[in-house]
Amino acid sequence: MEKSFSESYRAAGVDITAGYTAVELMKKHVARTQQGNAGVLGGLGGFGGLFAPDLTGMSQPVLVSGTDGVGTKLKLAFLLDRHDTVGIDCVAMCVNDVICCGAQPLFFLDYIACGKNRPEKIAAIVSGVAEGCVQAGAALIGGETAEMPGFYPEDEYDLAGFTVGLVDRARLFDNSRMRQGDAIIALPSSGVHSNGFSLVRRVFDLEHGAAERHVPELGRTLGEALLEPTRIYVKPVLALARQIEVLGASHITGGGFYENIPRCLPQGLTARIEKAAVKTPPLFGLIAREGGIPERDMFNTYNMGVGMCLVVAAADADRALAILRENGEDAYLLGELAAGEGGVELW
């Protein structure tokens, strides 16, 4: 690698030596995710990331995969020149989907495409990816950084990721066991998470100074509140699933309540939610007021303070809340299942 250098390629805008520097800078972050993880085989630099899963005690192992990116929230990271949190968002958007099946994420790979490879910036991005992996209990076993001059502006990049999880088939969340009266439990979000930012950017005109505006009801600047990384729910949900039966889970992403909650419901059941039960942070009220956005659209675009919903039997609800709170979640009852044609009823 030390002898790998192309003056012609650098003249075209791609400095391959910057890539090697970025890898060296990110190694310490990657190592955090692999500590104590016996499944990781090999290190960075190979053509594929190697992982040997522990299948002990599993009768029918099932792999569950997920992939996603950060979306236009990255525009805010560019604006604030802060790049160490969006990696958490990238991991969260993948692992929070995988956990909706009851699977433990095993490993993660990232993909960064940039206009110019600035090693310190790339390392900052990967530091966030590593933090997300640590929170999810997944190993960062590989990735790719692509320098693409002329395709991306020099100071911009895109970030996406991919995860694979594992669960025994008998422990997959099974919505066929859902019944009328089952409880819907809310796990609070940390804010907007990583969805609806095209609308957020239009509402606040962030590119013209609004990101620096201090908002008293938020206790910080608007940019800081919006850049807050997506919460990762893997560990508390798995802790709950080890003790009681989780019937279903929905990661509340783009499409809000109306699109995501029904994804975990079987035919013939509807989620009934009292709007007064939803603990909505001030940030969402600010978006609605300044954007003139109707309540229906807010609930159909944003998580409104609920990052994930879980469905458990009514008889298990109190115990589920206690377990989740013991694991750091300020969980609360959001509603219940009722007979219906599917979907969500907000009243």
Secondary structure by P-SEA (a helix, b strand, c coil): ccccccaaaaaacccaaaaaaaaaaaaaaaaaaacccccccccccccbbbbbbbcccccbbbbbbbbcccccaaaaaaaacccccaaaaaaaaaaaaaacccccccbbbbbbbcccccaaaaaaaaaaaaaaaaaaccccccbbbbbbccccccccccccbbbbbbbccccccccccccccbbbbbbbbccccccaaaaaaaaccccccccccccccccccaaaaaacccccccaaaaaaaaccccccccccccccccccccccccccbbbbbccccccccaaaaaaaaaacccaaaaaacccccccbbbbccccaaaaaaaaaaaacccccccbbbcccccccccc
